């Protein structure tokens, strides 16, 4: 087996997170135990944006369920999960202190 040196400029947590997402995607879709070049680049981009593997795996779940309902026969990949991941990112954003309620918390009696 040929072993290639890993790049020095990639953080170690990226390797762990990428492996977690890769293994989850492979278990959901079955088949080849590796990512395509496009999917690998997309995964590195998401990890650079500090997205957690749990959010990425949740997006994979949602897309896989939707595809099963529609009986889609093409192979599931990370590109298909981009839209769902954006939706999950929007839900995750916390409410900031700048946002004030436009209505009173309690009504006067």
Secondary structure, DSSP 8 states (H G I E B T S, - for coil): -------TTS-HHHHHHHHHHHHHHHHHH-S-SS--HHHHHHHHHHHHTT--HHHHHHHHHHHHHHHHHHT--S---GGGGHHHHHHHHHHH----TT---SS-SS---
